[in-house]
Amino acid sequence: MSEAVRDGEIAGQRSRRSWLFTPATRPDRFDRAARSGADVLIIDLEDAVPPADKASAREAALSALAAAPAAPILRALRINAPVTPEGLEDLLALMRRPQSGGPDFVIVPKVDSAEMIRWVDTLLGGAGRPLPLVALIESARGIAAVEDIARASPRLAALFFGAADLSADLGCATAWKPLLSARSRLINAAALAGIEAVDSPFFDLTDSAGMQREAAAALALGFGAKAAIHPGQISTINAVLTPTEAEIAQARRIVAESAKGVSVVDGRMIDEAMARKARRILSRATCAAQPQEDRLP
């Protein structure tokens, strides 16, 4: 996983644009979420579940994951922090389940060291459940260790930026500008490790324009995906993170001209660096154009 991102492919898989959180306490919403157009459904056992409901939510989540989804979609399970009793119960429940069925990703929250990812990976792997992991980085300690975390395991598929908890840790606003440096450091760590970077959700459900601006800012900064907390946000995320016809056409011209050496397209000098960016755009466009069932592993 140490090889840098090349031409839009990350760790051998296409990037996933939209990740939709759904509380594990609401299994009645799973089918709707699967049909929302999101690329990844996150069944959440952590923040969305009150302490008294953890056990029943865990059973509901694992039962749902054992069955086929209502629509072709990748499914992730956000467990509780593995340093808590509930997180240990989540891991034990995953380890005891049959290998058939289960999540496509396990999202590990409150990751503040590479050791935490290695420990979770060792537990699941030792039980015959070597599942792809996603590290949720949401603390000052996590940001400080993010480069080591990104290289902690060959099964680490992505770094996930947690804006809400990080802003509480830093004492700053949960807004783009105060968290820009932390986002940038996470993206750099993900690129060095050749894994995906997923941006935090936009939390104001009444501000569609703000949602669109933040998704565009995340893409411009280097994120390949963004999370959502409501199905209504998915279409915006997918639209922003899917290249336009004009971008695709320009990328094709750049790739074609770059084969001739240094050239000019639309008044701009083209070299291999520009060609690499263009190939990434074309790879993202190819992924978005595929039928969703063909994008599943």
Residue, then its C-alpha position, 0 to 999 in steps of 0.5 A: m500500500s506504499e505506492a502512491v495513487r496513480d491515474g485515479e485508481i486507489a489500492g486496486q479499486r476505483s474510488r467511491r464518491s458517496w458514503l451514506f450514514t444510516p443508524a443501525t437502530r433503523p433497519d427500516r431505512f436500510d433498503r431506502a439507503a441502498r436505493s439512494g444512489a450512494d456508492v457505500l452504505i454505512i451502517d452506524l453502531e457508534d454515534a447514532v446509537p444510544p448506549a442502551d440500544k448497542a446490543s440490539a443495534r449490533e444484532a440488527a446490523l449483522s443480520a442485515l449484512a448477512a442478507a443481500p442488499a436491496a440494491p447493488i451497493l457496497r456496505a460498511l459497518r462503523i463499529n464502536a471505538p475498539v478501546t471500549p467494551e462496546g467496540l470489543e463486542d462489535l469485533l467479537a460479533l464480527m469474528r463469530r459470524p460465518q465468513s459468508g455475508g458481512p460488511d465490505f468495509v469495517i470503519v474503525p472510529k477514534v483512530d489515533s495510532a497505527e497500533m490500533i489499526r494493526w490490532v483490529d486487523t490482527l484480530l479479524g485476520g486471526a479469526g478468518r475475517p480479514l476485512p478491508l478497514v477504514a480509519l476514521i481520523e477525528s482527533a488531534r492525536g489522530i492527525a498527528a499520527v496520520e502518516d503512520i496510520a495510513r501505512a498501518s496495514p495492507r488491508l487499510a482501504a481509506l482514511f476518513f476525515g471526522a470533522a465534528d469530533l476533531s473540531a471539538d478536540l481543537g476547540c474550533a468551528t466545524a467549518w471548512k477553513p478552520l479544519l483545512s490544514a488537518r484535511s490537507r495533511l490527511i489527503n497527503a497521508a492517503a496519497l503517500a499510502g495509495i489509499e482513498a480519502v473520504d471527507s466528512p459529512f456536511f451537517d446542515l441539511t437545510d443548506s443545499a448550496g453550502m453542501q455543494r460548495e463543500a463537496a466542490a472544495a473537497l474535490a479540489l483539495g484531493f478527496g475522492a469521496k464524501a460522506a452524507i448524513h441524509p439520502g437527499q445529499i447523495s445526488t449533490i455529492n455524486a454530481v460534484l464528484t463525477p467529471t463533467e462532459a467538458e472535463i472529460a473532453q479536455a482530459r482526453r485532449i490532454v492525454a492525446e497531446s501529452a503523447k507528443g511531448v510537451s504541448v499546449v491545450d486550451g492555452r495551457m502547457i501540457d506535460e506529464a504532470m497534467a497528463r497524470k491528472a487527466r488520466r485520473i479524471l478519465s478513470r473517475a468518469t469510467c467508474a461513474a459510468q459503470p452500472q453499479e453492480d459492475r463496480l462491486p468487488 
